[in-house]
Amino acid sequence: MGLFSDNAPKTAPRSTAMPTVIAAGTVITGDLSGGADVQLDGILHGNVDCAQLTIGATGQLHGEAVVENLVVFGEVHGEIRARKVRLGDTAKVYGDVDHEILEVEAGAEVEGRYSRAGVEKTAGDGVKAHIPIGLKSGAMQREAPPAAPSRKSNGAGDGAISTAKTPAGDGTDKGATTH
């Protein structure tokens, strides 16, 4: 069996390219696209289209992000469309987040809506998970449990459940025998 036989495992070559870094203190205006990974620690006024985008704690994106994987610790002012989104505890997102996989750490803030990509539409209505504008993503976002069923009153006005048995018409025990 040779080195290049048909039985050799087929794996995609790993990229050894260094990520594109936009350093803190740098301001760029314009769109950024390509297959490389991007580390944004500065400010970008424009749209990003790449495989992996990481926005550091000092990073700001003022535009749309269309990426495979997105990690945010800084700010995004615009729409996010990504397969996998991770919002760190210091993330601030001002725009909608369209995702397939979402991870939100406590402390992250989102003023926009989350929408799960790839969800089927029904009756002309998109079935999406929406979070109202202004809610912090670290806050409890589950629906409130249904209220406990109300109790029937026994007439005493205390709300207790009545367990008294109804007398059998004439007040006698129908099962007793007399001699």
C-alpha positions, -999 to 999 in steps of 0.1 A, spaced: 0 0 0 15 33 -11 14 67 5 -12 80 -20 -35 50 -21 -72 53 -23 -75 39 12 -57 69 28 -79 90 51 -93 121 33 -90 152 56 -92 188 47 -59 206 51 -57 228 81 -50 265 75 -18 277 88 -25 313 78 -22 339 106 -55 357 113 -59 393 101 -56 415 132 -70 450 134 -53 463 165 -68 484 193 -65 521 184 -69 514 146 -100 527 128 -108 513 94 -136 524 70 -146 499 43 -158 463 38 -136 434 47 -140 400 30 -120 369 25 -114 334 38 -90 344 66 -99 346 102 -102 381 116 -94 394 151 -110 429 156 -96 448 185 -99 482 168 -129 499 151 -143 488 117 -169 509 99 -180 484 72 -193 449 66 -173 417 73 -176 385 53 -151 358 65 -149 324 81 -141 333 117 -145 368 133 -135 375 169 -143 409 183 -122 416 213 -132 436 244 -119 468 227 -133 460 193 -162 476 176 -180 466 143 -203 492 128 -218 471 100 -230 437 91 -212 405 100 -217 375 77 -195 348 90 -193 311 98 -182 316 134 -185 347 155 -172 354 190 -180 388 205 -166 405 236 -168 440 223 -196 458 204 -215 451 172 -237 479 157 -255 461 129 -269 427 119 -252 395 126 -256 364 103 -235 335 114 -238 297 118 -223 298 153 -225 328 176 -209 332 210 -216 364 230 -191 368 258 -200 384 292 -189 419 280 -206 418 245 -229 445 234 -250 439 203 -272 466 188 -289 447 160 -305 414 151 -287 381 154 -295 354 128 -278 322 140 -279 284 138 -260 278 171 -261 304 199 -242 307 232 -248 338 254 -228 344 286 -244 362 316 -237 399 313 -240 401 275 -264 427 262 -285 425 231 -308 452 217 -324 433 188 -339 399 180 -324 365 179 -336 344 149 -326 308 144 -316 303 108 -330 274 89 -363 271 108 -392 262 86 -419 288 81 -455 280 88 -487 298 77 -467 326 62 -453 333 97 -416 329 105 -412 306 135 -384 324 152 -371 329 188 -376 367 193 -362 386 223 -378 421 227 -355 450 221 -339 462 253 -337 430 272 -303 420 285 -294 385 273 -281 375 308 -316 381 322 -340 352 326 -357 348 292 -378 318 298 -416 320 297 -432 322 332 -446 289 344 -484 287 343 -501 298 375 -513 272 399 -549 262 395 -573 281 417 -586 263 448 -623 258 454 -636 275 485 -655 255 511 -675 286 520 -654 295 550 -636 322 529 -601 309 537 -595 294 502 -590 259 517 -601 229 497 -633 213 510 -629 176 519 -662 172 539 -684 144 526 -720 151 517 -745 134 541 -766 106 526 -800 124 524 -816 113 557 -785 113 578 -786 76 585 -760 51 576 -774 31 547 -750 2 553 -760 -5 589 -784 -33 598 -810 -31 626 -820 -60 649 
